Amino acid sequence: MKNILVLCTGNSCRSQMAEGYLRLYAGDKAKIYSAGVETHGLNLKAVTIMAKDGVDISTHTSNHVDEYKDVPFDYIITVCDHAKEVCPVLPNNARHFHFNFPDPAKAIGTDEEVMNQFEIVRNMIKAYAARFIERELI
């Protein structure tokens, strides 16, 4: 079983969504973790938009990357440029992947416009996660 870490700035939104989809697509082939270089708590809009696609992330927690320093990761996926730039060196030989997803938590506008941004980013992350699992684990 592979260990996969998804890393973002605050582990509240993008990394949580990626963790949800990676768990869905990996099944029992990988253990998925997500963390931040900071912790901002779970974003409720991310929980809502994931639930609309049938993925429950409501029990996820916002974790700091230091909590996983002893886990032998096979893959580390950074989902924002800030996390990539300040990513700590973890003591392993993990393969690193990066994609800078837009931060839907910074969306402005009406509630509908903001949720539309969350949906757009969710769909981007969903497609990325499916491709990642297909390329790396199947």
Disulfide bonds with the S-S distance in Angstrom:
none
